[in-house]
Amino acid sequence: TLILPLSNGWKNFWLIFKIRLLLFLTIETFLIMFVRTLQILITSIMWWPFFALNVNILQVVGQSKQVLIIECIKASINIFAIFMASLISIEAVCITLSLTAFLNSFIYAHFTKKSINVSWGGQIKIMLPHILSAIVAGTISFIAYNYITNMWLKIMLGGCLYTLLYVGIAYVIDKSSFMTIYNSLKKQ
């Protein structure tokens, strides 16, 4: 907290008020930019289950060498794209990460298709119930998020609501898998 001598009375009050208002506006602007950047990054992170599934499939069928090749291709594409985007802005880097993640999903699917004969579209079709549950939970959370004015409350309630909705929808869609995960967590 900023402490100033009270000799100037109202001048100090207005100075403290202006400083606090400036700090509030700066933090609020920073949080808005942070949330927007985080939303862009989440679109790249959403492909991780797809990557993990493909890596596991390739390793199970004995194609660990292909995983190394894919990782080298991914690294080359990502390094070049991120370097070029870093010349523009941090937001451009986040968008580039999302686009390269989408591109990398096709690279993984190409190699996996050779082993198990399931294309990119076929893999997306298998994962579609989980993708749709994430979209539904995200949409409902986003709508609720827009009605809350307090930023901290938005972050806390939005995350909790999304988690509860996603777990609930996952339970309804695929009860057997959900119960397997629940029982394994319960044992630990």
C-alpha positions as semicolon CSV with decimal commas, in nm:
position;residue;x (nm);y (nm);z (nm)
1;T;0,000;0,000;0,000
2;L;0,121;0,347;-0,085
3;I;0,161;0,575;0,221
4;L;0,204;0,948;0,167
5;P;0,226;1,223;0,428
6;L;-0,114;1,371;0,506
7;S;0,005;1,732;0,498
8;N;-0,155;1,801;0,162
9;G;-0,491;1,645;0,256
10;W;-0,708;1,614;-0,054
11;K;-0,412;1,620;-0,293
12;N;-0,283;1,300;-0,138
13;F;-0,628;1,144;-0,147
14;W;-0,665;1,214;-0,521
15;L;-0,310;1,099;-0,591
16;I;-0,371;0,768;-0,412
17;F;-0,707;0,734;-0,589
18;K;-0,545;0,794;-0,930
19;I;-0,265;0,547;-0,858
20;R;-0,507;0,276;-0,744
21;L;-0,733;0,339;-1,045
22;L;-0,433;0,316;-1,278
23;L;-0,321;-0,010;-1,113
24;F;-0,673;-0,154;-1,133
25;L;-0,707;-0,066;-1,502
26;T;-0,361;-0,204;-1,578
27;I;-0,428;-0,531;-1,398
28;E;-0,774;-0,562;-1,558
29;T;-0,626;-0,503;-1,906
30;F;-0,350;-0,753;-1,834
31;L;-0,603;-1,015;-1,721
32;I;-0,814;-0,965;-2,034
33;M;-0,506;-1,004;-2,257
34;F;-0,395;-1,305;-2,051
35;V;-0,734;-1,477;-2,084
36;R;-0,743;-1,415;-2,460
37;T;-0,392;-1,556;-2,501
38;L;-0,478;-1,853;-2,282
39;Q;-0,788;-1,927;-2,492
40;I;-0,572;-1,935;-2,806
41;L;-0,319;-2,164;-2,638
42;I;-0,592;-2,403;-2,528
43;T;-0,677;-2,468;-2,893
44;S;-0,326;-2,606;-2,940
45;I;-0,336;-2,807;-2,619
46;M;-0,665;-2,971;-2,718
47;W;-0,470;-3,181;-2,973
48;W;-0,252;-3,347;-2,706
49;P;-0,488;-3,643;-2,648
50;F;-0,484;-3,702;-3,023
51;F;-0,102;-3,698;-3,024
52;A;-0,081;-3,926;-2,719
53;L;-0,324;-4,173;-2,873
54;N;-0,124;-4,187;-3,196
55;V;0,210;-4,222;-3,016
56;N;0,070;-4,505;-2,805
57;I;-0,069;-4,681;-3,112
58;L;0,263;-4,654;-3,294
59;Q;0,456;-4,784;-2,994
60;V;0,215;-5,074;-2,939
61;V;0,253;-5,189;-3,300
62;G;0,632;-5,162;-3,270
63;Q;0,687;-4,841;-3,468
64;S;0,893;-4,643;-3,215
65;K;1,124;-4,534;-3,497
66;Q;0,831;-4,358;-3,665
67;V;0,757;-4,170;-3,342
68;L;1,112;-4,032;-3,354
69;I;1,070;-3,933;-3,719
70;I;0,739;-3,759;-3,641
71;E;0,892;-3,572;-3,348
72;C;1,179;-3,451;-3,570
73;I;0,935;-3,333;-3,837
74;K;0,717;-3,163;-3,571
75;A;1,016;-2,994;-3,409
76;S;1,140;-2,861;-3,744
77;I;0,800;-2,719;-3,837
78;N;0,735;-2,577;-3,489
79;I;1,075;-2,411;-3,448
80;F;1,057;-2,240;-3,787
81;A;0,693;-2,130;-3,743
82;I;0,739;-2,004;-3,387
83;F;1,056;-1,815;-3,481
84;M;0,875;-1,640;-3,766
85;A;0,573;-1,563;-3,547
86;S;0,792;-1,429;-3,267
87;L;0,894;-1,150;-3,500
88;I;0,531;-1,033;-3,497
89;S;0,388;-1,069;-3,143
90;I;0,319;-1,308;-2,858
91;E;-0,037;-1,348;-2,983
92;A;0,100;-1,452;-3,324
93;V;0,315;-1,715;-3,148
94;C;0,007;-1,855;-2,972
95;I;-0,193;-1,866;-3,296
96;T;0,103;-2,034;-3,467
97;L;0,118;-2,298;-3,193
98;S;-0,250;-2,372;-3,252
99;L;-0,209;-2,396;-3,629
100;T;0,102;-2,615;-3,609
101;A;-0,071;-2,846;-3,359
102;F;-0,353;-2,892;-3,609
103;L;-0,102;-2,957;-3,889
104;N;0,092;-3,201;-3,670
105;S;-0,226;-3,401;-3,611
106;F;-0,230;-3,482;-3,983
107;I;0,135;-3,590;-3,969
108;Y;0,063;-3,827;-3,680
109;A;-0,248;-3,964;-3,850
110;H;-0,055;-4,030;-4,172
111;F;0,197;-4,252;-3,994
112;T;-0,068;-4,422;-3,779
113;K;-0,287;-4,499;-4,081
114;K;-0,005;-4,712;-4,223
115;S;-0,013;-4,928;-3,908
116;I;-0,382;-4,958;-3,818
117;N;-0,560;-4,833;-4,133
118;V;-0,759;-4,560;-3,956
119;S;-0,741;-4,216;-4,117
120;W;-0,737;-3,874;-3,950
121;G;-1,113;-3,845;-4,000
122;G;-1,168;-4,194;-3,860
123;Q;-0,972;-4,107;-3,547
124;I;-1,168;-3,784;-3,504
125;K;-1,491;-3,983;-3,546
126;I;-1,381;-4,220;-3,266
127;M;-1,302;-3,923;-3,040
128;L;-1,612;-3,725;-3,143
129;P;-1,825;-3,797;-2,831
130;H;-1,548;-3,660;-2,609
131;I;-1,489;-3,362;-2,836
132;L;-1,860;-3,281;-2,834
133;S;-1,880;-3,311;-2,455
134;A;-1,592;-3,063;-2,425
135;I;-1,766;-2,826;-2,668
136;V;-2,100;-2,847;-2,484
137;A;-1,936;-2,798;-2,142
138;G;-1,727;-2,511;-2,279
139;T;-2,027;-2,339;-2,438
140;I;-2,239;-2,359;-2,124
141;S;-1,947;-2,237;-1,911
142;F;-1,881;-1,952;-2,155
143;I;-2,244;-1,839;-2,143
144;A;-2,241;-1,845;-1,762
145;Y;-1,902;-1,669;-1,766
146;N;-2,046;-1,374;-1,958
147;Y;-2,308;-1,304;-1,688
148;I;-2,052;-1,273;-1,406
149;T;-1,888;-0,932;-1,364
150;N;-1,617;-1,007;-1,107
151;M;-1,301;-1,129;-1,287
152;W;-1,182;-1,360;-1,007
153;L;-1,527;-1,510;-0,967
154;K;-1,537;-1,566;-1,344
155;I;-1,212;-1,761;-1,334
156;M;-1,307;-1,974;-1,033
157;L;-1,670;-2,046;-1,127
158;G;-1,593;-2,089;-1,496
159;G;-1,331;-2,356;-1,423
160;C;-1,543;-2,539;-1,167
161;L;-1,855;-2,530;-1,385
162;Y;-1,663;-2,658;-1,688
163;T;-1,507;-2,942;-1,488
164;L;-1,840;-3,051;-1,339
165;L;-2,018;-3,035;-1,675
166;Y;-1,742;-3,223;-1,859
167;V;-1,726;-3,499;-1,597
168;G;-2,106;-3,526;-1,595
169;I;-2,131;-3,547;-1,973
170;A;-1,842;-3,796;-1,987
171;Y;-2,028;-4,011;-1,733
172;V;-2,346;-4,007;-1,943
173;I;-2,168;-4,071;-2,276
174;D;-1,924;-4,343;-2,175
175;K;-2,021;-4,482;-1,836
176;S;-1,793;-4,790;-1,850
177;S;-1,474;-4,593;-1,924
178;F;-1,568;-4,336;-1,663
179;M;-1,622;-4,603;-1,399
180;T;-1,288;-4,767;-1,485
181;I;-1,107;-4,436;-1,431
182;Y;-1,308;-4,364;-1,115
183;N;-1,231;-4,706;-0,965
184;S;-0,860;-4,679;-1,043
185;L;-0,847;-4,334;-0,878
186;K;-1,046;-4,465;-0,581
187;K;-0,792;-4,745;-0,522
188;Q;-0,507;-4,497;-0,499
